[in-house]
Amino acid sequence: MISIGPYHKKNQELHSMEKYKLLYLRRFLRRKEGLDVESCIRELEELKDKALMCYDEIEDLINSDNTGQFLKMSLFDGCFLVEYIRERCGIMPTGEDMIIPGGCLDNQVSRDLLLLENQLPFFVLTKLHDMTKEETDELPFTKMVKWIFFHDLPKLTPASFNESVGNAAEIKHLLQVIHMSCHPSEMKTNNLTGNISKEAEHSRKTLCCNLLQIIRSKEMPKYKDNLTWQENMPNATELREAGVGFSKVGNIYTCLAKDNLGDSTSLFDIRFENGLMTIPCFKVSDNTETVLRNLIAYEQQSPDIDPKYFSEFAVFMDHLIDSEKDVTLLRLKGIIANDIGDDKEVANLFNKIGKGVGISSDFHYKEVCGKVLQHCEQPWNRMKASLRRNYFHSPWAGVSTVAAVILLLLTVTQTVLSFISVLK
C-alpha cells in the first residue's frame, strides 16, 4: 500500500499514498515555528552518509546528482512515519483530526510499516521526532512504536511495554523495536540491551538483506536412536492419542491498559510437564502471516540474533500442526483464536511459514520436545489415552463403561460362587 525507503520508491502503483505523505509533512512543519523543508533537509544532510550505508543496491540514489532525491525521500517518509505514529498515540495538534482514520487503510498501512524491505534508519526517525517533540510528550518514541503495533502481533507481552530498549542510537528500524519487545517471559531486559550492542558491532549494512539467503542449521539436538526431534515430533492429534493434554495460558489483549501491563506471559512460553502441554493463546488474523514472515526474515538475515525466537516458534508450530484437525484441536482448547475463519487456512499458514527456516543448535524448545518424545515412548500413556478416547469420551460413555465393568464383575462373582457351591 505504501512505500517507505528506496526499495519500492519507483513502484507507480504505490504513488497514490504520496498525497498522505504531503499532508503529514505539512503537519510536521506546523509543529515548530520557522521550520521548513530546506531547514529539515539541512538537518538530515548531516546523517546522509550514515543513512546511505544502511542500504544496498541503490546506486541510482548514491551518485552526487541524486543525493538530493535521497534526502527528500528520507524527509517525506520520515515525517510520515513520525506523524503517523504520533497520530496513532493521540498526539495531534489541537483542533486537527486524524489524517488516516482507523479502518481498512489504516490496517494496511500499519502492516506495511513492519515489512523488512520497507524501513528507514531509526536514527532518522528519532532525529525528526526530537526536532519537533513537545515538552509535554510523556512517552518515549520507542514506547510509542510499541503502542501502535501492539494489536498487529499474534501476542505481545504487555509487561514488555514498560521495558527499556537501551540506547536508541543502536536500534536499526521499527521492525527491530517490535522484535526486541517479543521474547520469553524469563528473559531479562539487560539481555535485550546486550543484544542490540552485539548486533551493532556485526555490520554497518544493517537494513539490507537477501531474503532468499535462508541457511538451515546442521547441528540439531539429538535424541534416541540418533534421530533428531524433527523426525520424531508428533503433531497435536497424535500427541492427544498418546495421552498428551493441551491447555492455554495467558490472555489475548486488543489494547494496552493499566490492568494488563503486568502480564508477562509471552508467545514463546510453551511448557510440557506431567503429560500436559501449556501453550500461550494467540490470535491468527489477516496480518499474522505477513508480520511473522518479516520478523522471521529479520532473524534469518541477522547472524547475531540468537536464539531466533520467531523462527523457532514457527518451526515448532509447523511440527505441531499438520492439518486442520490439529488446528481445530488447539482452537477448541482456546490456544488459537482463529480470526480468518477456516482452520485449514491456519494449518496452511504454519505449514508454509516454517519451510526453509534455519534455527540454532540450542533450539529454544529442545527441552519441551525431549519431554514430549519421552512421554510418547511410554506404552502405558498410549493405553490410558486409548481407554479414555474409546470408553470415556463423554459422560454417558463413561457411565456405560463403568456399568458394564460392574455388571461383568457381578457376573464373575456369581459364577465363582456357583462353582464353589457345586464343589461343596
Buried (B, 14 or more C-beta within 10 A) or exposed (E): BBBBBBBBBEEEEBEEBEEBBEBBBEBBBEBEEEBEEEEBBEBBBEBBEEBBBBBEEBEEBBEEEEBEEBBBBBBBBBBBBBBBBBBBBEBBEEEEEEBBEEEEBBBBBBBBBBBBBBBBBBBBBBBBBEBBBEEEBEBBBBBBBBBBBBBBBBBBBBBBBEBEBBEBEBBBBBBBBBBBBBBBBEBEBEEBBEBBEEBBEEEEEBBBBEBEEBEEEEEBBEBEEEEEBBEBBBBBBBBBBBBBEBEBBBEEBEEBEEEBBEBBBBBBBBBBEEBEBBBBBBBBBEBBBBBBBBBBBBBBBBEEBBBBBBBBBBBBBBBBBBBBBBBBBBBEBBBBBBEBEEBEBBBBBBBEBBEEBBBBEEBBBBEBBBBBBEBBEEEEBBEBBEEEEEBBEEEEEEEEBEEEEEEEEEEEEEEEEEEEEEEE
